[in-house]
Amino acid sequence: MLLLALDTATPAVTVALHDGTSVVAESSQVDARRHGELLLPAVDRVLTEAGLKLDAVTGIVVGVGPGPYTGLRVGLMTADTFGLALGVPVHGVCTLDGLAYEAGDALDGAGPFVVATDARRKEVYWARYADARTRVTEAAVDRPADIADLVKDLPAVGAGARLYPDTFPDARGPENVSAAALAALAAEKLAAGEELLEPRPLYLRRPDAQVPKNYKVVTPK
């Protein structure tokens, strides 16, 4: 097994190779405006570090979000393209699940916790977890104040938690997901015979860019 994992659902452009046992190479850069520019060089960098060619990859793992429309589609379209070109399966993993899995060591068995990423518009993408492997709510997008009663007294990880300390006073752990965590989680699930998600975007809301109201269509006569 050699999994190529990538995620662009958060400001991090993150790529990793996983051989089914451990991470072989990884790269992460935080730049919310340059996903499309940074992703392919990052793939090339991890392959070079591992001394491997792209055709050695046996599967693709991609974060499906939730995340902003523009950044998220960069990773998903790249994953689909690699899968088609190589003739290998493409597996989706919820980005929040990747963050929860990565936060397991930092939480050190703290029990239930929350993952929250920045959804912009003064909102967060979030979900509750019983432990690093078990999500107990569907991923959602909300204003922090509206979910304060649902997450109170729980540790929280992710950039969204850092942004809103009044709602998430016990913010810890990684702010953005790493492809290494996505790959490790996917490898564990595949080895256990568990099904992964389809590589389809989890947007949760409409794109930021929309056609203006009262837009007048002008067509030639």
Secondary structure as the mmCIF struct_conf table of DSSP 4:
data_model
#
loop_
_struct_conf.conf_type_id
_struct_conf.id
_struct_conf.beg_label_comp_id
_struct_conf.beg_label_asym_id
_struct_conf.beg_label_seq_id
_struct_conf.end_label_comp_id
_struct_conf.end_label_asym_id
_struct_conf.end_label_seq_id
STRN STRN1 LEU A 3 ASP A 7
BEND BEND1 ALA A 9 PRO A 11
STRN STRN2 ALA A 12 HIS A 18
BEND BEND2 GLY A 20 SER A 22
STRN STRN3 VAL A 23 VAL A 30
TURN_TY1_P TURN_TY1_P1 ALA A 32 ARG A 33
HELX_RH_AL_P HELX_RH_AL_P1 HIS A 35 ALA A 50
TURN_TY1_P TURN_TY1_P2 GLY A 51 GLY A 51
HELX_RH_3T_P HELX_RH_3T_P1 LEU A 54 ALA A 56
STRN STRN4 GLY A 59 GLY A 63
BEND BEND3 PRO A 66 PRO A 66
HELX_RH_AL_P HELX_RH_AL_P2 TYR A 69 LEU A 86
TURN_TY1_P TURN_TY1_P3 GLY A 87 GLY A 87
STRN STRN5 VAL A 90 VAL A 93
HELX_RH_AL_P HELX_RH_AL_P3 THR A 95 LEU A 107
TURN_TY1_P TURN_TY1_P4 ASP A 108 ASP A 108
BEND BEND4 GLY A 109 GLY A 109
BEND BEND5 PRO A 112 PRO A 112
STRN STRN6 PHE A 113 ARG A 120
TURN_TY1_P TURN_TY1_P5 ARG A 121 LYS A 122
STRN STRN7 GLU A 123 ASP A 131
TURN_TY1_P TURN_TY1_P6 ALA A 132 ARG A 133
STRN STRN8 THR A 134 ARG A 135
BEND BEND6 THR A 137 THR A 137
STRN STRN9 ALA A 140 ASP A 142
HELX_RH_3T_P HELX_RH_3T_P2 PRO A 144 ILE A 147
HELX_RH_AL_P HELX_RH_AL_P4 ALA A 148 VAL A 151
TURN_TY1_P TURN_TY1_P7 LYS A 152 ASP A 153
STRN STRN10 ALA A 156 VAL A 157
BEND BEND7 GLY A 158 GLY A 158
HELX_RH_AL_P HELX_RH_AL_P5 ALA A 159 LEU A 163
TURN_TY1_P TURN_TY1_P8 PRO A 165 THR A 167
BEND BEND8 PRO A 169 ASP A 170
STRN STRN11 ALA A 171 ARG A 172
BEND BEND9 GLY A 173 GLY A 173
BEND BEND10 GLU A 175 ASN A 176
HELX_RH_AL_P HELX_RH_AL_P6 ALA A 179 ALA A 191
TURN_TY1_P TURN_TY1_P9 ALA A 192 GLY A 193
STRN STRN12 LEU A 197 LEU A 197
BEND BEND11 PRO A 199 PRO A 199
BEND BEND12 ARG A 205 ARG A 205
BEND BEND13 ASP A 208 ASP A 208
HELX_LH_PP_P HELX_LH_PP_P1 VAL A 211 PRO A 212
TURN_TY1_P TURN_TY1_P10 LYS A 213 ASN A 214
HELX_LH_PP_P HELX_LH_PP_P2 TYR A 215 VAL A 217
#
